[in-house]
Amino acid sequence: MNDRERELRERVEANPTDPEALAELARLVGRQREGKLEAVELRKRQVEAAAAADVADAMMSLARAQVEARRDADAIETVRQLAENEPDTAEAFELLGELYRRIGATEEAVGAFRRAAELQPDAVQPRVALLVCLNDLGRSEEAREVVASIQEIGSGDPAVTALVRQLLQGRS
């Protein structure tokens, strides 16, 4: 245990609801392989201690810690709660889509990525993820519509053009 970790542990012991100390300690121990589960517990405490304005950020941090600890079911539940409480949080819907896709719930992933795309009209990433899911489900017509929106948003960007071309070739 280094000096910084010791100092943070002392701060948390003195004030168990110090959200800054909890967050920093979670980041510190979460970097260590054996600290992933402890980081999840610290993030849970951070959510409980957070002021109302900071709850969404604390919940996203908790979900990321749960993902790092390979606790996908817990992360899905955390992000679902966040999405219900903060329905305009695109980042939550993107993470939810990724988690659904990871566990093979592709239909649910489509819904999450659609919502993320609605919330970020100029973002390519949720549309690319949506396209991949639609492609996996064999929903060609919907996939073509998404391709058109990707090309419209990313027109002129060679990386986007190459990615769309690669995805289209994979469908053929």
Secondary structure, DSSP 8 states (H G I E B T S, - for coil): --HHHHHHHHHHHH-TT-HHHHHHHHHHHHTSGGGHHHHHHHHHHHHHHS-GGGHHHHHHHHHHHHHHTT-HHHHHHHHHHHHHH-TT-HHHHHHHHHHHHHHT-HHHHHHHHHHHHHH-TT-SHHHHHHHHHHHHHT-HHHHHHHHHHHHHHTTT-HHHHHHHHHHHHHH-
